[in-house]
Amino acid sequence: IPATTTTTPPTATTRAPSAPRTVRVGSPEPWPPVETLYQVEVTWTAPTVSGSAGIKKYEIRVTPANRYGLQVIDTQTKVNSWTVGALKPGTNYSFEVRAINHDNKTSPWSTAVTRRTPNPPTTTTPPTTTTPPTTTTFQIVTTTTFQVATTTTSSRET
């Protein structure tokens, strides 16, 4: 009897989700905790394939890392948008999203979307207006009247 081998196709529980789609990054806005830093809203569409377990959460990869060294943000929940803060001014950032299903299977990263934060505000000193000194000429005229009184007293003794 010849030996036969049966190959069982992978079940849906072993499948990873597909990558999230339509990743968008909003315009940078000031980040309220530190006004000299920026934040952006990252949004995406759920993957077309989630595996059999359904999507549990997403991760967002930020390149380069934000001000605090955070490069991969774990949303901890099934959401379709996230605010990424603490972005340095004048920097090009790349954002990618991946899905993780309830079987802890991870999708590939989405297509990267790049956004540049505004340059830091330049501190300009307002122009100094120099007003030439004002010269005022006064003519002071004084009239002094002196009155001299002379008194002659004579006295004789005899």
Secondary structure, DSSP 8 states (H G I E B T S, - for coil): -----------GGG------EEEEE---EEETTEEEEEEEEEEEE--S---TT-EEEEEEEEES--TTS--EEE--S--SEEEEEEE-TT-EEEEEEEEEETT--B------EEEE------------------------------------------
